[in-house]
Amino acid sequence: MDEYKIRMERIRELTETVVPFRETIRGVDILDFGNGKKAKMIPVHKEPDFAITEVQIEEGFVHQNHFHQEYEVICLIEGQATLYSGDKEMELQLYTPVIIQPMQHHMLCYLKESKVLAITIPASKHFPNDNTDGAYQ
């Protein structure tokens, strides 16, 4: 019973994780829950209503299933990665931007050491997120 409970909590965690906008406008390290691999987010440009971040990713890193209230444009500039969203699977192509819609669940698996540029844009001033740290002020 306890094992079942732990598994259900992990499934809930993987499907209900929200990444707030503020996480994309400051440098943070993201730890892969499963295998201890890391991704380092390095802010490149910050504005109140969008952010550009370079993400340096270790081989084997899995960015768990998550969603956010912002648009995200990602562009693989080195390495190899696969994007999973809903029932779709897409191999990212170098220098080809991919747009992820607000509230769209997605997961990224990095098969090699990789580098990504991520642009995050709030959906609208009418799509509030308590964690925006004044992004709409």
SVG drawing of the C-alpha trace seen along z (x, -y; Angstrom):
<svg xmlns="http://www.w3.org/2000/svg" viewBox="-8 -48 36 50">
<polyline fill="none" stroke="black" stroke-width="0.4" points="0.0,0.0 2.8,-2.4 4.5,-1.7 1.3,-2.5 0.9,-5.7 4.5,-6.8 3.9,-6.0 0.7,-7.9 2.3,-10.9 5.2,-10.8 2.7,-10.6 0.9,-13.6 4.2,-15.5 5.1,-14.8 1.8,-15.9 1.1,-18.9 4.4,-20.7 4.1,-24.4 7.2,-26.3 6.7,-30.0 7.9,-32.8 10.3,-34.0 12.3,-30.8 13.1,-31.8 14.4,-35.3 17.0,-34.3 19.9,-31.8 19.0,-28.5 20.1,-24.9 17.4,-22.3 18.0,-18.8 16.7,-15.8 14.5,-14.0 15.4,-10.5 19.1,-10.4 20.7,-13.5 21.6,-15.1 21.6,-18.9 20.6,-21.7 22.0,-25.2 19.8,-28.2 21.9,-31.3 19.9,-34.5 20.8,-36.2 18.3,-39.0 15.5,-40.0 12.5,-42.3 9.4,-42.5 7.4,-40.7 9.9,-38.2 13.2,-36.5 15.8,-34.8 17.8,-32.0 20.6,-29.8 20.3,-26.3 23.3,-24.1 22.2,-20.5 24.0,-17.3 23.7,-14.2 20.8,-12.0 18.9,-14.9 15.1,-14.6 13.2,-17.8 10.1,-16.2 6.6,-16.7 5.6,-20.3 3.6,-23.3 3.6,-27.0 1.3,-29.9 3.6,-31.4 4.6,-30.7 8.0,-29.1 10.1,-29.1 12.9,-26.7 15.8,-26.3 18.4,-23.5 21.8,-25.0 23.9,-22.0 23.3,-18.3 20.3,-16.1 16.9,-16.2 13.4,-14.8 10.2,-16.7 7.2,-14.9 3.8,-16.6 0.5,-14.8 0.8,-11.8 3.3,-13.5 7.0,-12.9 9.4,-15.2 13.1,-15.1 14.4,-18.7 16.3,-19.9 19.3,-22.2 18.4,-25.9 14.7,-25.1 12.5,-27.0 9.6,-25.1 6.7,-27.0 5.1,-25.5 1.7,-27.0 0.6,-28.2 -0.6,-25.4 0.7,-22.7 2.2,-19.8 5.7,-18.9 8.8,-16.9 12.2,-17.1 14.8,-14.3 18.4,-15.2 20.2,-12.3 23.6,-14.1 25.1,-17.1 23.1,-20.0 22.6,-23.7 19.2,-25.4 18.0,-28.9 14.6,-29.4 12.4,-32.5 9.6,-32.8 6.7,-35.2 3.7,-35.6 0.5,-34.7 -1.3,-38.1 -1.9,-40.5 -5.2,-38.8 -3.6,-35.4 -2.5,-36.0 0.3,-34.1 1.0,-34.8 4.6,-33.9 5.5,-36.4 7.2,-38.7 5.6,-41.8 6.1,-40.8 2.9,-42.7 3.6,-45.9"/>
</svg>
